[in-house]
Amino acid sequence: MSITPENILQHELVGLETHVLKSSDPGQTSTRGLIRSESRNMIGIESDDRIIMVHKRTCVFNITLPSGIRMQVDGRLLQGRPEDRMKKRINRSW
């Protein structure tokens, strides 16, 4: 199943390009690169040959899907372990 804007929250994010649009930590705003790791609360972004760990719940991400579509995702929606998030039912009323 391919990644679409409708099902991105139920997919693995590792390997996708991202850009931090907003963050409570001003030093993380504008961080961009490939997502290299994901845990319950953090995303590891490879930028300039180093991995920058970013808190999910305090950021808004601009993620580029494999199809080239760019979408904005509130990090609070990404909270939780990736394997648990894939099983969770998502309320589509937003």
Secondary structure as GFF3:
##gff-version 3
##sequence-region A 1 94
A	DSSP	three_ten_helix	8	10	.	.	.	ID=ss1
A	DSSP	beta_strand	17	23	.	.	.	ID=ss2
A	DSSP	beta_strand	32	38	.	.	.	ID=ss3
A	DSSP	beta_strand	42	47	.	.	.	ID=ss4
A	DSSP	beta_strand	50	55	.	.	.	ID=ss5
A	DSSP	beta_strand	59	64	.	.	.	ID=ss6
A	DSSP	beta_strand	70	74	.	.	.	ID=ss7
A	DSSP	three_ten_helix	75	78	.	.	.	ID=ss8
A	DSSP	alpha_helix	82	87	.	.	.	ID=ss9
###
